[in-house]
Amino acid sequence: MSGIPLITILTFVPFAGAIILALGRSDNTTLTRRFALGVSLISLALALVMWKSFDVSAGGFQLEE
């Protein structure tokens, strides 16, 4: 692994996005929806990076922190 804690980041990105949306103003629905889509796309990109770095032929734990 490259030393970047991908599992932790993948866990906290949606959490941080939800906190920001909960504490923010909700008068602009377009901005809120675009922000939520952006957070979802960041989570998807992180999951794809993890999937790409997974080695099927290797035994044992992978992508552990």
Secondary structure, 3 states (H helix, E strand, C coil): CCCCCHHHHHHHHHHHHHHHHHHCCCCCHHHHHHHHHHHHHHHHHHHHHHHHHCCCCCCCCCCCC
